[in-house]
Amino acid sequence: MRGRLAAVSIDLDEVPNYLALHGLAVPDRPGAAAALHAVYDAALPRIADFAASHGIPVTLFAIGRDLARPESAAALRALSDAGHAVENHSYGHRYDLSRLPRAAIARDVLLGAEAIAEAVGRRPAGFRAPGYTVSDALFDALDAVGVAFDSSVFPCPPYYAAKALVLGVQRAQGRGSAAILDTPRVLAAPRRPYRPGRPWYRRGGRRFVELPIQVTPGLRLPVIGTSVALAGAAGARWLARACAAEALVNLELHGMDFLDRRDGLEALAPYQPELRVALGRRIEALGAFVEETARGGATFVRLDEASRERGLIA
């Protein structure tokens, strides 16, 4: 084992997913259609610059159906060719994917993998579930299709409570959401890499490895793009130091973390907290986290590389 490791992974959820999340229609105004591809057109070049400026690889989780657009596929291929990993974030990004029958789940996972392989010339090794929501049926499907790792489990009480509150408020306001609330059993899952069993939130003997989304020891505070960016540079360094004893620091971001409301996202700004903070300040905070983690002795790797480090697995 190479000592402490760290990984930055980025979910490339396009703008329509956020509109569905908040129960919003596509804005009917000039330029709105162009903004629907802001993650690939605006965020992806910024992600490439961020990775290059810090000298780190990133792991990108792509949605298969988005790659039918040639411009998006070409942009993703460029990052793959530069040495970054592209992994599977499902084909259709159904938030209820984990609740479908196993055969339907497996079909979606395979379609996503095929779309990515066609776009970048490499079949993905890993998977991340939409909305971090998993189930035994999903993990059965991942075992059946032969993924090497999953990185979806998010055992974070503050995040779970906040999500439940937001979904409740949206229902009270008469706005639906495509999102679903995971089972509270996720809070019993290990917070460090493990080989899942059945039930999935217990250690066991599945063939693939689970790399949970990062939380701090003790309070299990979320260590994701939104929390790091909103904490500011000083708070980001504190979060990095809080994770200094972890064998793997698994920082999960979204393409949205690299976008600004001026990228045509004015309609989303009231609902997405990161869009209410200047993009420069968010990038500074994310950079502070990466720098502090590296200063603590961690080596940044791709998630597929981390999943092969046997010493990480509990």
KEKOL-386993 format. One record per residue (C-alpha): residue number from 1; residue in three letters; chain; x, y, z. Coordinates in steps of 0.25 Angstrom, whole numbers, plus 5000, padded with zeros to 4 digits. Example, Ala and Ser with C-alpha at 12.3 -4.5 7.8 and 13.67 -1.06 7.14 Angstrom:
BEGIN
tivo = 1; titi = ALA; loke = A; xx = 5049; yy = 4982; zz = 5031
tivo = 2; titi = SER; loke = A; xx = 5055; yy = 4996; zz = 5029
***
This chain:
BEGIN
tivo = 1; titi = MET; loke = A; xx = 5000; yy = 5000; zz = 5000
tivo = 2; titi = ARG; loke = A; xx = 5005; yy = 5014; zz = 4997
tivo = 3; titi = GLY; loke = A; xx = 5001; yy = 5021; zz = 5010
tivo = 4; titi = ARG; loke = A; xx = 4990; yy = 5030; zz = 5011
tivo = 5; titi = LEU; loke = A; xx = 4982; yy = 5033; zz = 4998
tivo = 6; titi = ALA; loke = A; xx = 4972; yy = 5043; zz = 4994
tivo = 7; titi = ALA; loke = A; xx = 4963; yy = 5044; zz = 4982
tivo = 8; titi = VAL; loke = A; xx = 4954; yy = 5055; zz = 4976
tivo = 9; titi = SER; loke = A; xx = 4942; yy = 5050; zz = 4968
tivo = 10; titi = ILE; loke = A; xx = 4932; yy = 5058; zz = 4961
tivo = 11; titi = ASP; loke = A; xx = 4918; yy = 5054; zz = 4957
tivo = 12; titi = LEU; loke = A; xx = 4914; yy = 5061; zz = 4943
tivo = 13; titi = ASP; loke = A; xx = 4900; yy = 5062; zz = 4946
tivo = 14; titi = GLU; loke = A; xx = 4895; yy = 5072; zz = 4935
tivo = 15; titi = VAL; loke = A; xx = 4885; yy = 5084; zz = 4938
tivo = 16; titi = PRO; loke = A; xx = 4872; yy = 5076; zz = 4935
tivo = 17; titi = ASN; loke = A; xx = 4875; yy = 5067; zz = 4947
tivo = 18; titi = TYR; loke = A; xx = 4875; yy = 5079; zz = 4956
tivo = 19; titi = LEU; loke = A; xx = 4862; yy = 5085; zz = 4950
tivo = 20; titi = ALA; loke = A; xx = 4856; yy = 5071; zz = 4953
tivo = 21; titi = LEU; loke = A; xx = 4862; yy = 5071; zz = 4967
tivo = 22; titi = HIS; loke = A; xx = 4855; yy = 5084; zz = 4970
tivo = 23; titi = GLY; loke = A; xx = 4842; yy = 5081; zz = 4962
tivo = 24; titi = LEU; loke = A; xx = 4845; yy = 5092; zz = 4953
tivo = 25; titi = ALA; loke = A; xx = 4842; yy = 5093; zz = 4938
tivo = 26; titi = VAL; loke = A; xx = 4852; yy = 5097; zz = 4927
tivo = 27; titi = PRO; loke = A; xx = 4852; yy = 5112; zz = 4927
tivo = 28; titi = ASP; loke = A; xx = 4845; yy = 5118; zz = 4915
tivo = 29; titi = ARG; loke = A; xx = 4855; yy = 5130; zz = 4911
tivo = 30; titi = PRO; loke = A; xx = 4866; yy = 5133; zz = 4901
tivo = 31; titi = GLY; loke = A; xx = 4878; yy = 5124; zz = 4904
tivo = 32; titi = ALA; loke = A; xx = 4872; yy = 5115; zz = 4913
tivo = 33; titi = ALA; loke = A; xx = 4874; yy = 5103; zz = 4904
tivo = 34; titi = ALA; loke = A; xx = 4889; yy = 5105; zz = 4903
tivo = 35; titi = ALA; loke = A; xx = 4890; yy = 5105; zz = 4919
tivo = 36; titi = LEU; loke = A; xx = 4884; yy = 5091; zz = 4919
tivo = 37; titi = HIS; loke = A; xx = 4898; yy = 5086; zz = 4915
tivo = 38; titi = ALA; loke = A; xx = 4906; yy = 5096; zz = 4924
tivo = 39; titi = VAL; loke = A; xx = 4913; yy = 5084; zz = 4932
tivo = 40; titi = TYR; loke = A; xx = 4920; yy = 5079; zz = 4919
tivo = 41; titi = ASP; loke = A; xx = 4921; yy = 5092; zz = 4912
tivo = 42; titi = ALA; loke = A; xx = 4926; yy = 5101; zz = 4924
tivo = 43; titi = ALA; loke = A; xx = 4929; yy = 5093; zz = 4936
tivo = 44; titi = LEU; loke = A; xx = 4937; yy = 5082; zz = 4929
tivo = 45; titi = PRO; loke = A; xx = 4948; yy = 5092; zz = 4924
tivo = 46; titi = ARG; loke = A; xx = 4949; yy = 5098; zz = 4938
tivo = 47; titi = ILE; loke = A; xx = 4950; yy = 5084; zz = 4944
tivo = 48; titi = ALA; loke = A; xx = 4962; yy = 5081; zz = 4935
tivo = 49; titi = ASP; loke = A; xx = 4968; yy = 5094; zz = 4939
tivo = 50; titi = PHE; loke = A; xx = 4966; yy = 5091; zz = 4954
tivo = 51; titi = ALA; loke = A; xx = 4972; yy = 5077; zz = 4953
tivo = 52; titi = ALA; loke = A; xx = 4984; yy = 5082; zz = 4945
tivo = 53; titi = SER; loke = A; xx = 4987; yy = 5094; zz = 4954
tivo = 54; titi = HIS; loke = A; xx = 4988; yy = 5084; zz = 4966
tivo = 55; titi = GLY; loke = A; xx = 4994; yy = 5073; zz = 4959
tivo = 56; titi = ILE; loke = A; xx = 4984; yy = 5063; zz = 4962
tivo = 57; titi = PRO; loke = A; xx = 4976; yy = 5052; zz = 4954
tivo = 58; titi = VAL; loke = A; xx = 4961; yy = 5053; zz = 4956
tivo = 59; titi = THR; loke = A; xx = 4950; yy = 5042; zz = 4954
tivo = 60; titi = LEU; loke = A; xx = 4938; yy = 5046; zz = 4946
tivo = 61; titi = PHE; loke = A; xx = 4924; yy = 5039; zz = 4947
tivo = 62; titi = ALA; loke = A; xx = 4917; yy = 5041; zz = 4934
tivo = 63; titi = ILE; loke = A; xx = 4902; yy = 5039; zz = 4931
tivo = 64; titi = GLY; loke = A; xx = 4901; yy = 5030; zz = 4919
tivo = 65; titi = ARG; loke = A; xx = 4890; yy = 5037; zz = 4912
tivo = 66; titi = ASP; loke = A; xx = 4897; yy = 5050; zz = 4912
tivo = 67; titi = LEU; loke = A; xx = 4908; yy = 5045; zz = 4903
tivo = 68; titi = ALA; loke = A; xx = 4898; yy = 5044; zz = 4891
tivo = 69; titi = ARG; loke = A; xx = 4902; yy = 5058; zz = 4889
tivo = 70; titi = PRO; loke = A; xx = 4915; yy = 5058; zz = 4881
tivo = 71; titi = GLU; loke = A; xx = 4921; yy = 5071; zz = 4888
tivo = 72; titi = SER; loke = A; xx = 4919; yy = 5065; zz = 4902
tivo = 73; titi = ALA; loke = A; xx = 4925; yy = 5052; zz = 4897
tivo = 74; titi = ALA; loke = A; xx = 4937; yy = 5059; zz = 4891
tivo = 75; titi = ALA; loke = A; xx = 4939; yy = 5067; zz = 4904
tivo = 76; titi = LEU; loke = A; xx = 4939; yy = 5055; zz = 4912
tivo = 77; titi = ARG; loke = A; xx = 4949; yy = 5047; zz = 4903
tivo = 78; titi = ALA; loke = A; xx = 4959; yy = 5059; zz = 4904
tivo = 79; titi = LEU; loke = A; xx = 4959; yy = 5057; zz = 4919
tivo = 80; titi = SER; loke = A; xx = 4960; yy = 5042; zz = 4918
tivo = 81; titi = ASP; loke = A; xx = 4972; yy = 5043; zz = 4909
tivo = 82; titi = ALA; loke = A; xx = 4979; yy = 5053; zz = 4918
tivo = 83; titi = GLY; loke = A; xx = 4979; yy = 5042; zz = 4929
tivo = 84; titi = HIS; loke = A; xx = 4966; yy = 5044; zz = 4937
tivo = 85; titi = ALA; loke = A; xx = 4957; yy = 5033; zz = 4939
tivo = 86; titi = VAL; loke = A; xx = 4942; yy = 5032; zz = 4934
tivo = 87; titi = GLU; loke = A; xx = 4933; yy = 5024; zz = 4942
tivo = 88; titi = ASN; loke = A; xx = 4918; yy = 5020; zz = 4941
tivo = 89; titi = HIS; loke = A; xx = 4907; yy = 5029; zz = 4948
tivo = 90; titi = SER; loke = A; xx = 4896; yy = 5020; zz = 4941
tivo = 91; titi = TYR; loke = A; xx = 4890; yy = 5022; zz = 4928
tivo = 92; titi = GLY; loke = A; xx = 4877; yy = 5030; zz = 4931
tivo = 93; titi = HIS; loke = A; xx = 4880; yy = 5036; zz = 4945
tivo = 94; titi = ARG; loke = A; xx = 4867; yy = 5031; zz = 4951
tivo = 95; titi = TYR; loke = A; xx = 4867; yy = 5035; zz = 4965
tivo = 96; titi = ASP; loke = A; xx = 4859; yy = 5022; zz = 4968
tivo = 97; titi = LEU; loke = A; xx = 4868; yy = 5013; zz = 4961
tivo = 98; titi = SER; loke = A; xx = 4871; yy = 5005; zz = 4974
tivo = 99; titi = ARG; loke = A; xx = 4856; yy = 5002; zz = 4975
tivo = 100; titi = LEU; loke = A; xx = 4855; yy = 4995; zz = 4961
tivo = 101; titi = PRO; loke = A; xx = 4855; yy = 4980; zz = 4959
tivo = 102; titi = ARG; loke = A; xx = 4869; yy = 4975; zz = 4958
tivo = 103; titi = ALA; loke = A; xx = 4868; yy = 4972; zz = 4943
tivo = 104; titi = ALA; loke = A; xx = 4864; yy = 4986; zz = 4940
tivo = 105; titi = ILE; loke = A; xx = 4875; yy = 4992; zz = 4949
tivo = 106; titi = ALA; loke = A; xx = 4886; yy = 4983; zz = 4942
tivo = 107; titi = ARG; loke = A; xx = 4881; yy = 4988; zz = 4928
tivo = 108; titi = ASP; loke = A; xx = 4882; yy = 5002; zz = 4932
tivo = 109; titi = VAL; loke = A; xx = 4896; yy = 5000; zz = 4938
tivo = 110; titi = LEU; loke = A; xx = 4900; yy = 4992; zz = 4925
tivo = 111; titi = LEU; loke = A; xx = 4895; yy = 5003; zz = 4916
tivo = 112; titi = GLY; loke = A; xx = 4902; yy = 5014; zz = 4924
tivo = 113; titi = ALA; loke = A; xx = 4915; yy = 5006; zz = 4923
tivo = 114; titi = GLU; loke = A; xx = 4914; yy = 5004; zz = 4908
tivo = 115; titi = ALA; loke = A; xx = 4911; yy = 5018; zz = 4905
tivo = 116; titi = ILE; loke = A; xx = 4924; yy = 5022; zz = 4913
tivo = 117; titi = ALA; loke = A; xx = 4932; yy = 5012; zz = 4906
tivo = 118; titi = GLU; loke = A; xx = 4928; yy = 5017; zz = 4892
tivo = 119; titi = ALA; loke = A; xx = 4930; yy = 5031; zz = 4896
tivo = 120; titi = VAL; loke = A; xx = 4944; yy = 5030; zz = 4903
tivo = 121; titi = GLY; loke = A; xx = 4949; yy = 5016; zz = 4898
tivo = 122; titi = ARG; loke = A; xx = 4950; yy = 5010; zz = 4912
tivo = 123; titi = ARG; loke = A; xx = 4940; yy = 5002; zz = 4919
tivo = 124; titi = PRO; loke = A; xx = 4937; yy = 5008; zz = 4933
tivo = 125; titi = ALA; loke = A; xx = 4941; yy = 5000; zz = 4945
tivo = 126; titi = GLY; loke = A; xx = 4933; yy = 5007; zz = 4955
tivo = 127; titi = PHE; loke = A; xx = 4919; yy = 5012; zz = 4958
tivo = 128; titi = ARG; loke = A; xx = 4912; yy = 5023; zz = 4966
tivo = 129; titi = ALA; loke = A; xx = 4897; yy = 5022; zz = 4969
tivo = 130; titi = PRO; loke = A; xx = 4888; yy = 5034; zz = 4966
tivo = 131; titi = GLY; loke = A; xx = 4885; yy = 5042; zz = 4979
tivo = 132; titi = TYR; loke = A; xx = 4895; yy = 5032; zz = 4986
tivo = 133; titi = THR; loke = A; xx = 4883; yy = 5023; zz = 4988
tivo = 134; titi = VAL; loke = A; xx = 4886; yy = 5008; zz = 4988
tivo = 135; titi = SER; loke = A; xx = 4879; yy = 4995; zz = 4991
tivo = 136; titi = ASP; loke = A; xx = 4882; yy = 4980; zz = 4991
tivo = 137; titi = ALA; loke = A; xx = 4876; yy = 4979; zz = 4977
tivo = 138; titi = LEU; loke = A; xx = 4885; yy = 4989; zz = 4972
tivo = 139; titi = PHE; loke = A; xx = 4897; yy = 4983; zz = 4979
tivo = 140; titi = ASP; loke = A; xx = 4893; yy = 4969; zz = 4973
tivo = 141; titi = ALA; loke = A; xx = 4892; yy = 4976; zz = 4959
tivo = 142; titi = LEU; loke = A; xx = 4906; yy = 4982; zz = 4961
tivo = 143; titi = ASP; loke = A; xx = 4912; yy = 4968; zz = 4965
tivo = 144; titi = ALA; loke = A; xx = 4905; yy = 4962; zz = 4953
tivo = 145; titi = VAL; loke = A; xx = 4911; yy = 4972; zz = 4943
tivo = 146; titi = GLY; loke = A; xx = 4925; yy = 4971; zz = 4949
tivo = 147; titi = VAL; loke = A; xx = 4928; yy = 4985; zz = 4954
tivo = 148; titi = ALA; loke = A; xx = 4941; yy = 4986; zz = 4962
tivo = 149; titi = PHE; loke = A; xx = 4936; yy = 4997; zz = 4971
tivo = 150; titi = ASP; loke = A; xx = 4924; yy = 5005; zz = 4975
tivo = 151; titi = SER; loke = A; xx = 4925; yy = 5019; zz = 4982
tivo = 152; titi = SER; loke = A; xx = 4911; yy = 5022; zz = 4986
tivo = 153; titi = VAL; loke = A; xx = 4909; yy = 5020; zz = 5001
tivo = 154; titi = PHE; loke = A; xx = 4908; yy = 5033; zz = 5009
tivo = 155; titi = PRO; loke = A; xx = 4906; yy = 5030; zz = 5024
tivo = 156; titi = CYS; loke = A; xx = 4904; yy = 5044; zz = 5028
tivo = 157; titi = PRO; loke = A; xx = 4893; yy = 5048; zz = 5038
tivo = 158; titi = PRO; loke = A; xx = 4894; yy = 5063; zz = 5035
tivo = 159; titi = TYR; loke = A; xx = 4892; yy = 5061; zz = 5020
tivo = 160; titi = TYR; loke = A; xx = 4881; yy = 5051; zz = 5022
tivo = 161; titi = ALA; loke = A; xx = 4873; yy = 5060; zz = 5032
tivo = 162; titi = ALA; loke = A; xx = 4875; yy = 5072; zz = 5022
tivo = 163; titi = LYS; loke = A; xx = 4870; yy = 5064; zz = 5010
tivo = 164; titi = ALA; loke = A; xx = 4858; yy = 5059; zz = 5018
tivo = 165; titi = LEU; loke = A; xx = 4855; yy = 5073; zz = 5022
tivo = 166; titi = VAL; loke = A; xx = 4857; yy = 5079; zz = 5008
tivo = 167; titi = LEU; loke = A; xx = 4848; yy = 5068; zz = 5002
tivo = 168; titi = GLY; loke = A; xx = 4837; yy = 5071; zz = 5012
tivo = 169; titi = VAL; loke = A; xx = 4837; yy = 5086; zz = 5010
tivo = 170; titi = GLN; loke = A; xx = 4836; yy = 5083; zz = 4995
tivo = 171; titi = ARG; loke = A; xx = 4824; yy = 5074; zz = 4997
tivo = 172; titi = ALA; loke = A; xx = 4818; yy = 5085; zz = 5006
tivo = 173; titi = GLN; loke = A; xx = 4820; yy = 5095; zz = 4995
tivo = 174; titi = GLY; loke = A; xx = 4813; yy = 5086; zz = 4985
tivo = 175; titi = ARG; loke = A; xx = 4826; yy = 5084; zz = 4977
tivo = 176; titi = GLY; loke = A; xx = 4830; yy = 5070; zz = 4974
tivo = 177; titi = SER; loke = A; xx = 4844; yy = 5065; zz = 4973
tivo = 178; titi = ALA; loke = A; xx = 4850; yy = 5054; zz = 4965
tivo = 179; titi = ALA; loke = A; xx = 4859; yy = 5050; zz = 4978
tivo = 180; titi = ILE; loke = A; xx = 4856; yy = 5040; zz = 4988
tivo = 181; titi = LEU; loke = A; xx = 4860; yy = 5038; zz = 5002
tivo = 182; titi = ASP; loke = A; xx = 4869; yy = 5026; zz = 5005
tivo = 183; titi = THR; loke = A; xx = 4867; yy = 5016; zz = 5016
tivo = 184; titi = PRO; loke = A; xx = 4872; yy = 5021; zz = 5029
tivo = 185; titi = ARG; loke = A; xx = 4880; yy = 5008; zz = 5030
tivo = 186; titi = VAL; loke = A; xx = 4890; yy = 5015; zz = 5022
tivo = 187; titi = LEU; loke = A; xx = 4894; yy = 5022; zz = 5035
tivo = 188; titi = ALA; loke = A; xx = 4899; yy = 5009; zz = 5040
tivo = 189; titi = ALA; loke = A; xx = 4908; yy = 5006; zz = 5028
tivo = 190; titi = PRO; loke = A; xx = 4923; yy = 5007; zz = 5030
tivo = 191; titi = ARG; loke = A; xx = 4929; yy = 5020; zz = 5027
tivo = 192; titi = ARG; loke = A; xx = 4942; yy = 5014; zz = 5022
tivo = 193; titi = PRO; loke = A; xx = 4945; yy = 5005; zz = 5010
tivo = 194; titi = TYR; loke = A; xx = 4939; yy = 4991; zz = 5011
tivo = 195; titi = ARG; loke = A; xx = 4934; yy = 4979; zz = 5004
tivo = 196; titi = PRO; loke = A; xx = 4919; yy = 4979; zz = 5005
tivo = 197; titi = GLY; loke = A; xx = 4910; yy = 4967; zz = 5009
tivo = 198; titi = ARG; loke = A; xx = 4895; yy = 4965; zz = 5009
tivo = 199; titi = PRO; loke = A; xx = 4890; yy = 4974; zz = 5015
tivo = 200; titi = TRP; loke = A; xx = 4898; yy = 4984; zz = 5007
tivo = 201; titi = TYR; loke = A; xx = 4901; yy = 4993; zz = 5019
tivo = 202; titi = ARG; loke = A; xx = 4909; yy = 4981; zz = 5026
tivo = 203; titi = ARG; loke = A; xx = 4922; yy = 4976; zz = 5023
tivo = 204; titi = GLY; loke = A; xx = 4922; yy = 4963; zz = 5015
tivo = 205; titi = GLY; loke = A; xx = 4927; yy = 4956; zz = 5002
tivo = 206; titi = ARG; loke = A; xx = 4922; yy = 4963; zz = 4990
tivo = 207; titi = ARG; loke = A; xx = 4932; yy = 4963; zz = 4979
tivo = 208; titi = PHE; loke = A; xx = 4933; yy = 4978; zz = 4978
tivo = 209; titi = VAL; loke = A; xx = 4938; yy = 4989; zz = 4988
tivo = 210; titi = GLU; loke = A; xx = 4930; yy = 5000; zz = 4993
tivo = 211; titi = LEU; loke = A; xx = 4937; yy = 5013; zz = 4995
tivo = 212; titi = PRO; loke = A; xx = 4928; yy = 5022; zz = 5003
tivo = 213; titi = ILE; loke = A; xx = 4926; yy = 5037; zz = 5001
tivo = 214; titi = GLN; loke = A; xx = 4935; yy = 5044; zz = 5011
tivo = 215; titi = VAL; loke = A; xx = 4930; yy = 5048; zz = 5025
tivo = 216; titi = THR; loke = A; xx = 4938; yy = 5053; zz = 5037
tivo = 217; titi = PRO; loke = A; xx = 4941; yy = 5043; zz = 5049
tivo = 218; titi = GLY; loke = A; xx = 4932; yy = 5045; zz = 5061
tivo = 219; titi = LEU; loke = A; xx = 4921; yy = 5054; zz = 5056
tivo = 220; titi = ARG; loke = A; xx = 4921; yy = 5049; zz = 5042
tivo = 221; titi = LEU; loke = A; xx = 4920; yy = 5063; zz = 5036
tivo = 222; titi = PRO; loke = A; xx = 4919; yy = 5063; zz = 5021
tivo = 223; titi = VAL; loke = A; xx = 4932; yy = 5065; zz = 5013
tivo = 224; titi = ILE; loke = A; xx = 4926; yy = 5068; zz = 4999
tivo = 225; titi = GLY; loke = A; xx = 4927; yy = 5079; zz = 4989
tivo = 226; titi = THR; loke = A; xx = 4915; yy = 5087; zz = 4995
tivo = 227; titi = SER; loke = A; xx = 4920; yy = 5086; zz = 5010
tivo = 228; titi = VAL; loke = A; xx = 4935; yy = 5089; zz = 5006
tivo = 229; titi = ALA; loke = A; xx = 4932; yy = 5101; zz = 4997
tivo = 230; titi = LEU; loke = A; xx = 4922; yy = 5107; zz = 5006
tivo = 231; titi = ALA; loke = A; xx = 4932; yy = 5106; zz = 5018
tivo = 232; titi = GLY; loke = A; xx = 4942; yy = 5115; zz = 5011
tivo = 233; titi = ALA; loke = A; xx = 4957; yy = 5113; zz = 5010
tivo = 234; titi = ALA; loke = A; xx = 4959; yy = 5113; zz = 5025
tivo = 235; titi = GLY; loke = A; xx = 4947; yy = 5103; zz = 5027
tivo = 236; titi = ALA; loke = A; xx = 4952; yy = 5094; zz = 5016
tivo = 237; titi = ARG; loke = A; xx = 4966; yy = 5093; zz = 5022
tivo = 238; titi = TRP; loke = A; xx = 4959; yy = 5089; zz = 5036
tivo = 239; titi = LEU; loke = A; xx = 4951; yy = 5078; zz = 5029
tivo = 240; titi = ALA; loke = A; xx = 4963; yy = 5073; zz = 5022
tivo = 241; titi = ARG; loke = A; xx = 4971; yy = 5072; zz = 5035
tivo = 242; titi = ALA; loke = A; xx = 4959; yy = 5065; zz = 5042
tivo = 243; titi = CYS; loke = A; xx = 4961; yy = 5054; zz = 5031
tivo = 244; titi = ALA; loke = A; xx = 4976; yy = 5054; zz = 5033
tivo = 245; titi = ALA; loke = A; xx = 4976; yy = 5040; zz = 5039
tivo = 246; titi = GLU; loke = A; xx = 4968; yy = 5033; zz = 5028
tivo = 247; titi = ALA; loke = A; xx = 4974; yy = 5023; zz = 5019
tivo = 248; titi = LEU; loke = A; xx = 4966; yy = 5029; zz = 5008
tivo = 249; titi = VAL; loke = A; xx = 4960; yy = 5043; zz = 5007
tivo = 250; titi = ASN; loke = A; xx = 4949; yy = 5041; zz = 4996
tivo = 251; titi = LEU; loke = A; xx = 4944; yy = 5056; zz = 4993
tivo = 252; titi = GLU; loke = A; xx = 4932; yy = 5055; zz = 4984
tivo = 253; titi = LEU; loke = A; xx = 4928; yy = 5068; zz = 4976
tivo = 254; titi = HIS; loke = A; xx = 4918; yy = 5071; zz = 4965
tivo = 255; titi = GLY; loke = A; xx = 4920; yy = 5078; zz = 4952
tivo = 256; titi = MET; loke = A; xx = 4911; yy = 5089; zz = 4958
tivo = 257; titi = ASP; loke = A; xx = 4922; yy = 5092; zz = 4968
tivo = 258; titi = PHE; loke = A; xx = 4929; yy = 5098; zz = 4956
tivo = 259; titi = LEU; loke = A; xx = 4918; yy = 5106; zz = 4950
tivo = 260; titi = ASP; loke = A; xx = 4913; yy = 5120; zz = 4953
tivo = 261; titi = ARG; loke = A; xx = 4899; yy = 5126; zz = 4952
tivo = 262; titi = ARG; loke = A; xx = 4904; yy = 5134; zz = 4941
tivo = 263; titi = ASP; loke = A; xx = 4905; yy = 5121; zz = 4933
tivo = 264; titi = GLY; loke = A; xx = 4890; yy = 5123; zz = 4930
tivo = 265; titi = LEU; loke = A; xx = 4886; yy = 5117; zz = 4943
tivo = 266; titi = GLU; loke = A; xx = 4879; yy = 5128; zz = 4949
tivo = 267; titi = ALA; loke = A; xx = 4866; yy = 5120; zz = 4951
tivo = 268; titi = LEU; loke = A; xx = 4874; yy = 5110; zz = 4959
tivo = 269; titi = ALA; loke = A; xx = 4881; yy = 5120; zz = 4968
tivo = 270; titi = PRO; loke = A; xx = 4870; yy = 5121; zz = 4979
tivo = 271; titi = TYR; loke = A; xx = 4870; yy = 5106; zz = 4981
tivo = 272; titi = GLN; loke = A; xx = 4885; yy = 5102; zz = 4979
tivo = 273; titi = PRO; loke = A; xx = 4893; yy = 5108; zz = 4991
tivo = 274; titi = GLU; loke = A; xx = 4906; yy = 5107; zz = 4984
tivo = 275; titi = LEU; loke = A; xx = 4901; yy = 5117; zz = 4973
tivo = 276; titi = ARG; loke = A; xx = 4899; yy = 5127; zz = 4983
tivo = 277; titi = VAL; loke = A; xx = 4914; yy = 5128; zz = 4986
tivo = 278; titi = ALA; loke = A; xx = 4924; yy = 5134; zz = 4976
tivo = 279; titi = LEU; loke = A; xx = 4931; yy = 5123; zz = 4968
tivo = 280; titi = GLY; loke = A; xx = 4944; yy = 5128; zz = 4971
tivo = 281; titi = ARG; loke = A; xx = 4942; yy = 5126; zz = 4986
tivo = 282; titi = ARG; loke = A; xx = 4937; yy = 5112; zz = 4984
tivo = 283; titi = ILE; loke = A; xx = 4949; yy = 5108; zz = 4975
tivo = 284; titi = GLU; loke = A; xx = 4958; yy = 5114; zz = 4985
tivo = 285; titi = ALA; loke = A; xx = 4952; yy = 5106; zz = 4996
tivo = 286; titi = LEU; loke = A; xx = 4953; yy = 5093; zz = 4988
tivo = 287; titi = GLY; loke = A; xx = 4967; yy = 5096; zz = 4985
tivo = 288; titi = ALA; loke = A; xx = 4970; yy = 5099; zz = 5000
tivo = 289; titi = PHE; loke = A; xx = 4964; yy = 5085; zz = 5003
tivo = 290; titi = VAL; loke = A; xx = 4973; yy = 5078; zz = 4993
tivo = 291; titi = GLU; loke = A; xx = 4986; yy = 5086; zz = 4997
tivo = 292; titi = GLU; loke = A; xx = 4983; yy = 5083; zz = 5012
tivo = 293; titi = THR; loke = A; xx = 4981; yy = 5068; zz = 5009
tivo = 294; titi = ALA; loke = A; xx = 4994; yy = 5067; zz = 5001
tivo = 295; titi = ARG; loke = A; xx = 5001; yy = 5075; zz = 5012
tivo = 296; titi = GLY; loke = A; xx = 4997; yy = 5064; zz = 5021
tivo = 297; titi = GLY; loke = A; xx = 5004; yy = 5053; zz = 5013
tivo = 298; titi = ALA; loke = A; xx = 4993; yy = 5048; zz = 5004
tivo = 299; titi = THR; loke = A; xx = 4995; yy = 5044; zz = 4990
tivo = 300; titi = PHE; loke = A; xx = 4984; yy = 5047; zz = 4980
tivo = 301; titi = VAL; loke = A; xx = 4979; yy = 5035; zz = 4972
tivo = 302; titi = ARG; loke = A; xx = 4967; yy = 5031; zz = 4963
tivo = 303; titi = LEU; loke = A; xx = 4957; yy = 5023; zz = 4970
tivo = 304; titi = ASP; loke = A; xx = 4959; yy = 5011; zz = 4961
tivo = 305; titi = GLU; loke = A; xx = 4974; yy = 5012; zz = 4966
tivo = 306; titi = ALA; loke = A; xx = 4969; yy = 5013; zz = 4981
tivo = 307; titi = SER; loke = A; xx = 4960; yy = 5001; zz = 4980
tivo = 308; titi = ARG; loke = A; xx = 4971; yy = 4992; zz = 4976
tivo = 309; titi = GLU; loke = A; xx = 4979; yy = 4996; zz = 4989
tivo = 310; titi = ARG; loke = A; xx = 4976; yy = 4984; zz = 4998
tivo = 311; titi = GLY; loke = A; xx = 4981; yy = 4990; zz = 5010
tivo = 312; titi = LEU; loke = A; xx = 4969; yy = 5000; zz = 5010
tivo = 313; titi = ILE; loke = A; xx = 4958; yy = 4990; zz = 5011
tivo = 314; titi = ALA; loke = A; xx = 4953; yy = 4987; zz = 5025
***
